[in-house]
Structures are given as C-alpha cells and as structure tokens.
Amino acid sequence: MNNTLFNIHKDKRCFILGGGESIKEWTAKGINFKKIIDNEITFGMNKSYKLGGTSTYHVVFDLPYFESDKDNLLALNTHFFFTITITNKHPELEQYSLKPSKVKTMARNTTDNGIYYGRSSGYIALNMAQLMGCNPIYMIGFDLEGGHFHEGYGEAAQKKLPRDHKVIESELRKGIAQIKHKVKIISLSSISKLNDIIEYDPTVLKEYTEVEVN
C-alpha cells in the first residue's frame, strides 16, 4: 500500500457498510442499499455484498473468514483492502495488501508507514476513508451489539460476538476521538453504541426511499 490513494476522495461523502442487525430495519423501511452502493463511494466489509451491488472498496480483516468465503469475495471484482495475514497466505493478492502500522493511531496523514488495523475490518474501513479524504463519512450497521443482518458466520462466531464487539468498540472509540476534529462522522444506526460520541442523523437516507426516515 502506498500513498496513491491519499486524499483521492477529498471532501466527498462516503458510506461504510457494517453488518449490524439495524440494517434489517432500514431494509424493512424501503431503503435500497443496492442503489446506495451503485451511486456512492462505499466501503463494504465481509458479507456486506449480500446487500447487492459491488462496493467501491471491500475490506476483509480475518484470514479464516476470507478462506471460508473467498470465492464470493473475489467474484466482487473491486478494490480490496486485505490485512497482511491474508496476503502472506495468498501472495497473489499482494496488490491489495495493507501494511500494518506499529503505531496505534488513526490520526496520521500518510500510508507509507502502514495502517493501524484496530482489530476489525470496520476500523480499517474508517481509517482508509479518512486517509482518502472522505468527508462526511456515514457509518451504517455499526451497532456493536446483537447479531448480523445476514446468516453465514456459524454458531461459534455468534457466541463470540459480545466479546468481539467490546474490543471493536474500544478501538473505534479511540480512533474516532483522534480524527473527529477534522472529519464529520455520522451514524446511521439508531442503536449504535457509538452514538454518544458521533451524531446520529439518518436524513441522508431520504434520497434512497420514499418512506419517512427518522
């Protein structure tokens, strides 16, 4: 990973697609996620492709998950961001590798020395979005509680969710605190545990439904 993507989307809005159950509520209200993905700068992760369309970028953090769903992921034919754990095992994907940073911060203005992963694909997506100059950044499905809007991770993974959510939330809180002075981050999940540190404002979704959004 080099600096070719730095500020490539300066002052353009983007959407980061998480996996939280709150996405089901928006779908039930008529939100067309495929239309969002087709018309916006989007960062998908893991199984967000089940929403339809192909995100502008797609992030995968975990090697076991990648190997379990590799065929579906690579069929997306998009620009991926993979952790070095994945690309070390799959060197043919080296062009999408993110060098890890030893500095645990999101507050940096270069990718030359690596990217802090923050223990999750969501953290990586947010880190890359702000490095690429996106502003504002809308975070969809970052509930950090409950399950996923989709099936497919298995019973063992579901049992780990409460513990994983605590770790992910802790890292995201620290990362957001480091960058919120320079970029507007907006939650599109009414139940997100991050709503005490970022604004919840779903009005942007009015563009993608005829149903009242609140």
C-alpha positions as CSV (number, residue, x, y, z in Angstrom):
1,M,0.0,0.0,0.0
2,N,1.4,3.4,-1.0
3,N,0.2,7.0,-1.0
4,T,-1.6,6.8,-4.3
5,L,-5.0,6.7,-2.6
6,F,-4.3,9.6,-0.2
7,N,-7.0,12.3,-0.5
8,I,-8.3,10.6,-3.7
9,H,-11.8,11.4,-2.5
10,K,-11.1,14.7,-0.8
11,D,-14.3,16.3,0.7
12,K,-16.6,13.7,-0.9
13,R,-19.1,11.8,1.2
14,C,-18.8,8.0,1.6
15,F,-20.7,5.2,3.3
16,I,-19.2,2.4,5.3
17,L,-21.4,-0.7,5.4
18,G,-21.2,-2.7,8.6
19,G,-23.0,-6.0,9.4
20,G,-25.3,-5.0,12.2
21,E,-29.0,-6.0,12.6
22,S,-30.1,-2.4,12.3
23,I,-29.7,-2.8,8.5
24,K,-32.8,-5.1,8.6
25,E,-34.8,-2.2,9.9
26,W,-33.7,0.1,7.1
27,T,-34.4,-2.6,4.6
28,A,-37.9,-3.1,6.0
29,K,-38.5,0.7,5.7
30,G,-37.7,0.5,2.0
31,I,-34.0,1.7,1.9
32,N,-32.5,0.5,-1.3
33,F,-28.9,-0.4,-0.3
34,K,-28.0,-1.6,-3.8
35,K,-28.8,1.9,-5.1
36,I,-26.6,3.4,-2.4
37,I,-23.8,1.0,-3.3
38,D,-24.2,1.8,-7.1
39,N,-24.3,5.5,-6.7
40,E,-22.0,6.4,-3.7
41,I,-18.4,5.9,-2.6
42,T,-18.8,2.8,-0.4
43,F,-16.6,0.7,1.8
44,G,-18.0,-2.8,2.2
45,M,-16.7,-5.4,4.5
46,N,-17.0,-9.2,4.9
47,K,-20.6,-10.2,3.9
48,S,-21.9,-6.7,3.1
49,Y,-22.1,-7.9,-0.5
50,K,-25.3,-9.6,0.4
51,L,-26.9,-6.1,0.3
52,G,-26.5,-6.2,-3.5
53,G,-24.2,-4.3,-5.9
54,T,-20.4,-4.1,-5.6
55,S,-18.9,-1.6,-3.2
56,T,-16.2,0.8,-4.3
57,Y,-13.8,-0.8,-1.8
58,H,-14.1,-4.0,0.2
59,V,-12.3,-4.7,3.4
60,V,-11.5,-8.1,5.0
61,F,-9.6,-8.4,8.3
62,D,-9.8,-12.1,9.2
63,L,-8.0,-14.9,7.4
64,P,-10.3,-17.8,8.4
65,Y,-13.3,-15.8,7.2
66,F,-11.6,-14.9,4.0
67,E,-10.8,-18.5,3.2
68,S,-14.3,-19.7,4.0
69,D,-15.8,-17.1,1.6
70,K,-13.0,-16.5,-0.8
71,D,-14.9,-17.4,-4.0
72,N,-17.8,-15.0,-3.2
73,L,-15.4,-12.2,-2.2
74,L,-13.1,-12.3,-5.2
75,A,-16.1,-12.5,-7.5
76,L,-16.9,-8.9,-6.5
77,N,-14.1,-7.7,-8.8
78,T,-13.5,-4.5,-6.8
79,H,-10.6,-2.8,-5.0
80,F,-9.9,-4.8,-1.8
81,F,-8.1,-3.9,1.4
82,F,-6.7,-7.1,2.9
83,T,-4.6,-7.5,6.1
84,I,-1.1,-8.8,5.8
85,T,-2.2,-12.1,7.4
86,I,-4.4,-12.7,4.4
87,T,-1.9,-11.7,1.7
88,N,1.0,-13.6,3.3
89,K,-1.1,-16.7,2.9
90,H,-2.3,-15.6,-0.6
91,P,0.6,-13.7,-2.2
92,E,-1.3,-13.5,-5.5
93,L,-3.4,-10.8,-3.7
94,E,-0.4,-8.7,-2.7
95,Q,-1.6,-5.7,-4.6
96,Y,-4.4,-5.3,-2.1
97,S,-2.2,-5.7,1.0
98,L,-2.3,-3.2,3.8
99,K,1.0,-2.9,5.6
100,P,0.3,-2.9,9.4
101,S,1.4,0.0,11.5
102,K,3.0,-0.4,14.9
103,V,1.7,3.0,15.9
104,K,-1.8,2.5,17.3
105,T,-3.4,5.6,15.9
106,M,-5.9,6.7,13.2
107,A,-4.5,10.3,13.3
108,R,-1.9,10.1,10.5
109,N,-1.7,11.7,7.1
110,T,0.3,9.0,5.2
111,T,0.1,5.3,4.4
112,D,3.8,4.9,3.8
113,N,4.5,3.5,7.3
114,G,1.5,1.3,7.4
115,I,-2.1,1.4,8.6
116,Y,-3.3,0.5,12.1
117,Y,-5.9,-2.2,11.8
118,G,-7.7,-1.5,15.1
119,R,-8.7,-5.2,15.4
120,S,-11.5,-5.1,12.8
121,S,-12.5,-4.5,9.2
122,G,-14.7,-1.6,10.3
123,Y,-11.8,0.2,11.9
124,I,-9.7,-0.3,8.7
125,A,-12.5,1.0,6.6
126,L,-12.9,4.1,8.7
127,N,-9.1,4.6,8.8
128,M,-8.9,4.3,5.0
129,A,-11.9,6.5,4.4
130,Q,-10.4,9.4,6.3
131,L,-7.0,8.9,4.8
132,M,-8.6,9.0,1.3
133,G,-10.2,12.4,2.3
134,C,-13.8,11.3,2.5
135,N,-15.9,13.8,4.4
136,P,-18.6,13.3,5.7
137,I,-18.3,9.6,6.5
138,Y,-21.6,7.7,7.1
139,M,-21.4,4.5,9.1
140,I,-24.2,2.0,8.5
141,G,-24.8,-1.1,10.6
142,F,-22.2,-0.3,13.3
143,D,-24.4,-1.4,16.1
144,L,-21.8,-3.1,18.2
145,E,-24.4,-5.3,19.9
146,G,-26.8,-8.0,18.8
147,G,-26.2,-10.1,15.7
148,H,-25.8,-9.6,11.9
149,F,-28.3,-8.7,9.3
150,H,-27.3,-11.9,7.5
151,E,-26.6,-15.5,8.2
152,G,-23.4,-17.4,7.5
153,Y,-20.9,-17.0,10.3
154,G,-21.9,-20.0,12.3
155,E,-22.9,-20.6,15.9
156,A,-19.4,-20.4,17.2
157,A,-18.9,-16.9,15.7
158,Q,-22.2,-15.7,17.1
159,K,-21.2,-16.8,20.6
160,K,-18.0,-14.7,20.3
161,L,-19.9,-11.5,19.2
162,P,-20.3,-9.9,22.7
163,R,-16.6,-10.2,23.4
164,D,-15.6,-9.1,19.9
165,H,-18.0,-6.1,20.0
166,K,-16.3,-4.8,23.2
167,V,-12.9,-4.9,21.6
168,I,-14.0,-3.4,18.3
169,E,-16.0,-0.6,20.1
170,S,-13.0,0.2,22.3
171,E,-10.7,0.6,19.3
172,L,-13.3,2.6,17.3
173,R,-13.8,5.0,20.2
174,K,-10.1,5.7,20.4
175,G,-9.8,6.1,16.6
176,I,-12.8,8.4,16.3
177,A,-11.5,10.6,19.1
178,Q,-8.3,11.1,17.1
179,I,-9.9,12.2,13.9
180,K,-13.3,13.7,14.7
181,H,-11.8,17.3,14.8
182,K,-11.1,17.1,11.0
183,V,-13.8,14.9,9.6
184,K,-17.5,14.6,10.2
185,I,-18.5,11.0,11.1
186,I,-22.3,10.3,11.1
187,S,-24.0,7.2,12.5
188,L,-26.9,5.7,10.5
189,S,-27.7,3.2,13.2
190,S,-30.2,4.3,15.9
191,I,-28.9,1.7,18.3
192,S,-25.2,2.1,17.7
193,K,-23.1,2.2,20.9
194,L,-21.1,4.9,19.2
195,N,-24.0,7.4,19.2
196,D,-22.7,9.1,22.3
197,I,-19.6,10.2,20.5
198,I,-20.8,10.7,16.9
199,E,-24.0,12.3,15.6
200,Y,-26.9,10.0,14.6
201,D,-28.6,11.6,11.6
202,P,-30.2,9.3,9.0
203,T,-31.7,12.1,6.9
204,V,-29.3,11.4,4.1
205,L,-31.2,8.1,3.5
206,K,-34.2,10.0,2.4
207,E,-32.6,10.1,-1.0
208,Y,-33.0,6.3,-1.2
209,T,-36.5,5.8,0.0
210,E,-40.0,7.3,-0.2
211,V,-40.7,6.3,3.4
212,E,-40.2,8.7,6.3
213,V,-36.7,8.5,7.8
214,N,-36.1,9.3,11.4
